[in-house]
Amino acid sequence: MFLGAMLDLGLDEKFFLDELHKLPLEGYEVEIKKSENGGVVGTDVCVKAHEHHPHRGLKHIYEIIDGSGLTPEVKQKTKDAFLKLAIAEGKIHGKPPEQIHFHEVGAVDSIVDIVGAHILMDMLKPDKVCASPVNVGSGTVECAHGVLPVPAPATVELLQGVPVFSRGEAGELTTPTGALLLSTFVHKFGNMPQGSIERTGYGLGKARRSSPNVLRAVLMKHDEKWRDDGCAAEAEFMEGSSCDGFDRDRVSVLEANIDDMNPQFYDEVMGSLLAKGALDVFLTPIIMKKTRPAVKLTCICPEDKKDLLAELILRDTTTIGVREYVMSRTKLFRQMQQVNTPFGSVRVKVSKKGDEIIKKTPEYEDLKKLAQEKNMPINKLSTEILKFIE
């Protein structure tokens, strides 16, 4: 349903499938078609696998992801998602994550679902993701461990801190996979934020229920003209935006001075922080007392992510303390566009002040891929492509 909703927004289906086929997996096919459920027309994505739910472990899934041709960012974020799931399952079964063998979620179709979701989110690159409170359903569900109450234990574990409710007919309305995607992608849960709606997509479920079984994705843009009260504050996650055409918000800044960690470990730590919601992570060389050379790790994140990320820094690095403070940011509004050029399709980041376009930047990974395909210097290719961007 998530894949369907994202593709229904208008994301490039061919590009998505090309990326998905970079996974070294066999025995599955993806069927994408327009259909309807409960009177609502949307996109139906069906992953048909020809295997009987093997019990893959975390190490095996890591090998599949690492052996793919996906971008480093998608690889890392997908691995972090499976690690999060393994930690949740491990807590339930009293085992460390590396000893967990996934049942339903270890099957080819679930791997394709989770990797596919990360590919689509990387294609869209939204600034923020907001979701409504989650209807978990009621009753019981049959799984590898027998008949269990809804929501399933892994779903409960993954939705800790998320507003949930139970309404409507009995059934499992949020699966562990769905809970994993919510806990991975969503910055805030609540009512729809203020903004102008640009596109809407519907992903269709397979079950027929008393109401439409669909997942809706809404692509929104912050727009000054939608503000009835001049410069009054926006909805919570847009807090601080102003009327001068710039986007403004507040973020938490986490810092830690580290002088005794293997430098090779920083890459993993930075990747984990970004995967769990950090907006930016960077390293600064510093000199500490007694002239000891060290590194200052800085993590910029949404205020509601600071506790989670501070704990990650304390667990995954050698530091024993993290400083934190709140800062305001002034930003250009950003929007991703897919642009077709004589060299190929390229994602372009358009940065604006109000309606004025300030910058247009082709996505580096797209440039890199095309430069290799065309055997051109990447700087020359970038210059040529910019000529075709309006």
N, C-alpha and C positions, 0 to 999 in steps of 0.2 A: 504493500500500500504506500509506503514511503517512496519507493522508487517510482511508482506510478504518479504520485502527486508532484514530485519534482520534475519528471519528464513532461507532465501536463502543463507545467509552468512555461514550457517552451525551450527547455534545455536541449542541446544537440544530441539527438538519439544515436546517430552514427558515431559521433565522437565518444559517447558513453560506452557503446558496445565495443568499439575499438580498444578502449582502455580496459574494459572488463576482460577481454580476450587475452590480455597480457598475463592473466593469472595462469600458472601451470596446472590447470585442472581440466579433467576430461569427464565425459559422461553426463553432460548437462546441456540444456539449450534454454535460451531466453525468448519468450514470446511476448511481444508488446502489441497491444491493439486497443482501439477505442471500443468502449462498451458502456453498459449502464448498470446501476445497482440502486434499487428503490426509487427509480425515476431520475436519478442523477447521472449524467453522462460524464465520463472521465477516462483515464488511462488505466488499463488492466495489464499488469506485469506478472507473468507467470514464469517461475524458474522451475523447469522440469528436470529432475535428477534421476539417473538410472542406477542408483545404489541404495543400499539398505542401511541408512544411518550408521556409519562406522563411528567408533568411539575415539575420535582424534583428540590428542592431547595438545597442550599449549605449544610445546616444542615443534610438533608436526605442523601446526597452523602457522607458526612463525616461519618455518622452512618454506611453506607454500608462498607466503607473502614476500619473503626475502628473495625467493627465486623468480619473482615476477618482474615485469618491465615497468611497473608503476612508478610514479614519482616518489622521491625519498619522503616527501611530506605525507603523501597518502599512505605509504608503507608504515611510517612511524605512528600515525594517528590510528590506523587500523589495528596495529599490534597493541597499542595502548588500550584500545577498546576491548580487545580479547583478554588482555591482562586484567582489566577492570572486571570483566565477566568471571574470569578464573578466581579472582580474589573473592567475589561475591559467592561463587559456588563453594570455594574452599572454606569460607566462614560457616556455610550451612553444613558441610560434611566433615568439618574438623580436619582439613588437609591443607598443606601449602599449595599455592597456585600451580606450581610446576607438576604436582601430582594429580591435578584434576584432568579427567577425561570427559570432554563435552559429549553429550548424547545428541539431542535434536540439533543443538547449535553447532555441533561439529560436522554436520552433514554438508554436502556440497551446496545444496540450495541455500542454507543459512549463511555459509561463508560468502557466497555470491551476494546475498542480500546485504550483509554488513559491509563488505568491501565496496559493493556498488553504491551504497549510501554515502560512503566517504568520497568516492569518485565524484558523485553529483554535488556534494557540498563543496568540494574543491573547485568544481566547475563554476558554481554560483558565487562562492566567496562572499557570503553576506556579512555585513558589519556586525549585526546582532541577530539573535534568534530568540523569539518569544513564543511561548506555548500556553495554551489554556490549562487549567487544572486537569488531571488525568482520571478518566473513568476506567477503573480497573475491572469492573464487572462483578459477578458473584457466582455462587454455586461451587462446582468442582471441575477439575480438569484431569484427564488421564495422560500420564507421561511415563518416562522410562522408569521412574521410581514408584509407580503405582498411581492411585487416585489421590489427588491432593486438593486442598481448598484453594479457591481463587481469591486473591492473586497468588500465583505460584511463589514458593520461597525465594527463588532468584529474582523475581519481579519485585517483591517486597524489599529485598536487600538493595537493589539498584535504584529504587525510587525513594530511598531515605532522604528526607529534607524536601521532597517534592509534594505539593498539595494534591491529594487524591480524593476520590469519592466513588460511590457505587450507586448506579442508577440504571433503571431499565430492566429488560429481561435477563434471566440468568445466562451466564456464559463468560468465557475468558475474553475480555475486551482489551487487555494489555498483556502481551507476551513478554518473556524475558528479552527477546530481540528488540521489541519495541521499546521496552524500558531502557535497554542499553543505549539505543539511539537517542532517546530523550535526555538521558543523563549525560551523554557525550556532547550533544550539539547545543542544548538550550541554555541560554544565559539567564533568562527570567521566566517565571510562570505567573500568569495573571490574565487580566482582561486585555483585549486587543489594544495596542498602543495607538497614539494619535499619529496620523500620517496619511498620505494619499496612496490609494491602492492602484498598483500598476498592472498586476496579473494575478490570476487565481488558478490553481490547479487541483484536480481531484484524483486521488488514487483509490482504486476500487478494491474492496475485499472480496473474498470468495463466498463467504457465508451470506445467506439471505436472512435478514432480520426484520423485525416489525418497523424499523426505521432504516433509512439508507446506511449501508455499511461502507462508509467512505472516509478517507482522511483528506482534509483540506489544507493546502499550502497557499499562503497569501504573501505575495511579494509587495512590500510597501516602501515608499520613499518619504523621508521627512520633507515637508513642504511648508514654507512660511505662510502661504496663503490659507492654509487650513487652520490657522490659529486665530480663534475668535477674540482673544483677549490680548492682542498686541504681543508684548514680550513676556507674557506670563509663562510659568514653567510648563514644560511638556509632561507627558506621561512619564512615570518614574524612570524608565530606562533611557529616556531622552533628556533627563534632567540637565539643566544648565544651558540648553541651546539658546541662541540669541537672535535678534532681528537684523543683524548686519550681514547676513548671507553666509556666515560661518557656522559650523557645527561645533558645539561645546559640550563637554561632559566632565565627569569627575572619575578619577581612577585611583586605585591603591597602588603604591609602589613598595615592593619588598626588596630588601638588600641584605646581603650576607658577605662578610669578609672571610676568605678561605685561603689558607696558606699550606695545607697539608694533604691535598687531594691529588690523585693521579690526573694530569691534564686530559688524558684520553677519555675520562668519565664525563667531562662537561657536555659533550655532544648528546649523550643519552639523557642527562638531566634536563638540558634545554629542550630536547624533543618532548619529553614527558610533560614539562610545564606548559608548552604550547598546546599539546594535545588535550590537556585538562582545562584549557580556557584562558591561558595567559595571552595578552595582546601583543607583548613583545618581551624578549629575554636577551640580555647582552652582558658581555664580560668587559671589565675595565682593569688593566694592570695597576696595582697600587703598591706603596711601600708602607708597611706597618711598623709598629714599635720595634726597637732594636734592629731597624733597617731590614726587616724580613720582607722579601718580595712576596706578593700575594695577588689574589684576584678578587675583585668585588663583583659578585653576581647580582644583577638587577633584574627584577621581574615586574613588569607593568601589567595590571590585571583589573577586571571589574571588581568593584568593592565586595560583591557577594561571593567572589571566588578566593579572597585573600586567605581565609583560614585554611581551606583545602590546599592551596599552593604553598603556604608557609609550612604546613606539615610535611608536604612533599620535599621541600628544601631541607628540612631538618632530618628527614629519614634518608634521603638519597645523596646527601653530601656529608662532608666531615664537620661542617659548622655546628656550633651548639647554640646559636642565637640568630634571630632574624629581626631586623628593624622594619618598621612599617610606618607609612604616612600617606596622606591623601593629597592629591594634586589635581588642578584643573587643566584641561586640554582645550586648545583651539585647533580645529581641523577643517579641511576641505571636505565637502560631501563627496562620497565615492560611489561609482556605479561601474559594474562590469558589463562590457559589450562583446559580442562575438562578431568579428569583422572578417569578411571574405576578401582576400587579396589574390593577385596572380600567383603569389608564392604559397598560398594555402590559408586555411582558417586560423585566425589568431584571436585570443582573448585580449581585450584592451581595457585598462583601468582608466576611467574618465573621472577627473577630479574637478569639482565645481565650487565656486562661491556663489550661492544662489543659483541663478540660471547661467552665469558666466563660466565658461569652460576655461580652467587655468592650466591643466596638464592632461596629456594623453600618454599613457605608458603601456606599450605592448608587454604582455606577460612573459617573464624571462623563460619559463619552462617551454612555452610554445616557440619562442625565438630559437632556443637551443635545439629543439627537435627539428625545426625547419632548416636551420643552418647546417645541421648534419645531413639532412636529406638533400639539400641543394648544393652542399659543398661550398658554402659561402662564409666569409668572415661574419661573425654575429653582429658586429657593429655596423657593417655595410648593410646587412639584411634589415636591421632595425631602422636605419635611415630610409631605405627604400619603402618599407612597409608604412612608415609614418606618412608617406606621400598619399597613400590610399585611404587614410583615416580622416573622415570629415570632421 
